[in-house]
Amino acid sequence: MPEASDKQSGAAGRSRPPSARAEAGGVALAGVPGQGVNWRALWPLPLLVVSVLLLAGGIVASLVSRPRANLDEPLVEAAALIQKDQFEPALRVLKERMLPLVDRGAASTEQEQQFFVLRARALFMAQGQAHLNVQENNQNITKDYVQAEQLGAVLEPADVIRLAETYLAQSQTPEAAQRARSLPVSEAAQRRRLLKAIVERNLSMPDLHAEQTLGLLMDLSQDAGASAADRVWTLARQAELLLADDRPQDAATKLVREMLRLEAPPAVMGELYYLLGRAYTASGQWENAEHQFKHASEALETTNPLQGEIGLMMGRLRQTVGGTAALEEAREKFAAVVADYANSPSYLPALAGLADVEAALAGNDATGIEASIEHYARVIEEWPHAPARRDLTSPLLASSLMARHADRFLNGDSRNALRYAELAEDLWSRDQTPADILLALAATRRKMADETLSAATGAVAPGPPVPAPGAGAARTEAGAEAQSGPPGSPSAAVAGAPAIMDVDQVTREEVKRHYLAAGNYYLRHARAVVVDDPAAASRSRWNAADAFDLAGDAEEAIKAFSDYVQGASDDDQRRPEAKFRLARAFQAEREYGTAAGLYTELINTRPTDQSPGTAGHWGDRSIVPLAQCYILDGTPDNDAQAEALLQSVVDGRMLSPDAAEFRAGLLELGRLYYETGRYSQAITRLEQAMARYAADRQIEAIRFWLADSYRLSAGEIERTLTEEMPASRRQELKDTRISRIKSALSLYGQVQQGLGARPNATLSQVERLHLRNSTFYVGDCAFDLGDYAAAINAYDAARLRYPGDPASLVAMVQIVNAYVAQGQWDRAGTANERARQHLERFPDSVWANPDLPMEKKHWERWLDSRILLEQRTHAAAPTTSP
């Protein structure tokens, strides 16, 4: 399709080139003094002058009388092509053969007028032929017509109509109306048609152009040549304008009064009955409205698109009445419109009404809710291609969806509540989503995370806006594993048991996904309302930080809590908690110095009121994690300070034994002793913790640490027994060693039983490590007690449970040692060969892992056993004579 983007030029204001003209020069004759004129010699001159004059005159005559066919020809040809509906060839002729002449100024004013009119006409008709409405073409059409007029052209009525229609295509209705009104009486029908089209365009636009539209309708109402159908149409548009201006009573009054004056067939009057029904509906006169809608439906043909509008309005009336029976009638009306008028403007509003009614009738029925959501989804999918309607705008549809969201949310159906809210979100671009939708999405995502976690753990999950005490970024799987991991890792005992770690990996990822989404929506809400409602923005910033923290995203939690702390006032009661949780997030990220600084600031507030939630309360909670940071920061100089802090908690100098922080301090101190090899002190503190917190979520970890402390303490005692000492002291130590090995054996068994009963998917990495090592250490304890048969059975079970784990070598080696200890040399030899082959399967690097239950003593015992086996083999070999 050609687009008139060529250079447009005109003669207005441009200097014209001078016309050609002949110039004849005379001959100057100079006389010679003292000499007469020789006329005989000069006789040819008159003839020469006459010839020159004749030649010049011929040139002038030829220029004046020469036809303009070489300039008019392209215009004539283009006009002929347009007459034959060959618009694109006409445009090519004008472009290639006429435009250069116009650009050079070689065309006359009349020719330029014709050029611009023909080009506008051809482009207009070419667009119509191709069923196109390209705005660049429309702009060029109006420019060409206006240029022709500026050159003095008087447009033919047909061209005025084309220009008016082009203005209308660009929604330039004032310009279109001006052109339509300028049409002569002979074009009254076209004038009427154009004015009606302009009115309809205005009524479809958001601002209505009410004053202009009213004037156009006044013109139409006073048109003596208007038919009864025209008068009905004009009255209908006047009523629409009043309804759009929220004046339903005036619309009803005008309709009733004017309809009595009209004499028109029922089919023509049907639209007026429909509009009267709309006016009564808007006025709350529902019974009268239904009455008029029935009149309208009876008057109109069944194929008339207004039948869809009538069905839509009657469905809405029934929906407004409410009650099951009325809602079912509304559903029938909406469904009929959806089925029978799918190509009409009433289709999408009816589908939205059907979606709303389905949800209202469904209650908690999953099938009805699913149907409702499917209908809404279809509405939103087809929304970009639907005609604009004032009764189904993005805000109205979003309002309907959010009402459905609220219903599902309050009924505990978070999944479907989220689906409704997400559909509402789809109505807007990301930067235009209304704040209430963002907040609803945030709250729903948070609720889904909490509910999923509660369903999986059986515990009550924390919900916004008040987070669970001690919720921290250490709730991540990695963080939780570190909390029970190697020496110097942060302890979960401080923040309480992270419930997210009690669920399987799939559930954990789902919960994390919901928390992260909630955090992002809360942040977007905070940004959306920060100017209009700073308090709401502050709440959402808090909830965002809380959600990121619960999701285990320490980086985002640090950003969010930092923003909250910086924006919170000094008297904000949440500021201390935000600072505490910010410190926990830094601690989880191993930024111990930053975390320690924040904890210290909080501890310095301890002299204030100690009620929960106050600065002093969070100062109390900071003591143990501050000690952890000192232990973890790699600076030995403050390790003693860390121990002193923990000791002050446990001794009751800083906190009551009933305080939650006392528990955290007791566990951390027990672990500190355990991890620094002070096993007797660890046993004292961990036994105290076992007695106080038997139902603690960390009870299996406490049992493992205590069991390990007993076992390792027994090892220390065994080494002490190699020293000289009184017999009574030796026997006392022997008895203590045996007692501790038995205690360790019992506790390891309890750890096996407790952790083994839980689904493996719900165990953290550290809990799996505790379970594995307990399985092997049960064998070690039996071995150390001299119960080799029990040890072999335990090692064999461990080997079978962890066949591909390097730890299985421990079991195989210890089985060799147990057979050697019992003198079962054949079995020992067979077991030793299996252990040797098993050792070859693993690279040397795996033995550097400190978490393996393969200790130095195991390697030494195996070496001793191999030596004994080799000696027996050598002794049993036959000797040969020299």
Secondary structure, DSSP 4 states (H G I P E B T S, - for coil): -----SPP--STT-PPPPPP---PPP----PPTT----TTTTTHHHHHHHHHHHHHHHHHHHHHH---HHHHHHHHHHHHHHHTT-HHHHHHHIIIIIHHHHHHT-S-HHHHHHHHHHHHHHHHHHHHHHT---HHHHHHHHHHHHHHHHTT----HHHHHHHHHHHHHTT-HHHHHHHHHTS-GGGHHHHHHHHHHHHHHHHHSTTTTHHHHHHHHHHHHT-TT--HHHHHHHHHHHHHHHHHTT-HHHHHHHHHHHHTT----HHHHHHHHHHHHHHHHHTT-HHHHHHHHHHHHHHS-TT-THHHHHHHHHHHHHHHH-SHHHHHHHHHHHHHHHHH-TTSTTHHHHHHHHHHHHHHHHTT-HHHHHHHHHHHHHHHHHGGGSPP-TTS-HHHHHHHHHHHHHHHHHTT-HHHHHHHHHHHHTTS-GGG--HHHHHHHHHHHHHHHHHHHHHHHSSPPP-SSSPPTT--GGGSHHHHHHHTSSTTPPPHHHH---GGGGS-HHHHHHHHHHHHHHHHHHHHHHHHHTTT-HHHHHHHHHHHHHHHHHHT-HHHHHHHHHHHHHHS-TT-TTHHHHHHHHHHHHHHTT-HHHHHHHHHHHHTTTTS--STTSHHHHHHHTHHHHHHHHHHTS-GGGHHHHHHHHHHHHTTSSS-TTSHHHHHHHHHHHHHHHHTT-HHHHHHHHHHHHHH-TT-TTHHHHHHHHHHHHHHHHHHHHHHTTS---HHHHHHHHHHHHHHHHHHHHHHHHHHHHHHTS-GGGS-HHHHHHHHHHHHHHHHHHHHTT-HHHHHHHHHHHHHHSTTSTTHHHHHHHHHHHHHHHT-HHHHHHHHHHHHHHHHTS-GGGGG-TTSS--HHHHHHHHHHHHHHHHHHHHHSPP---
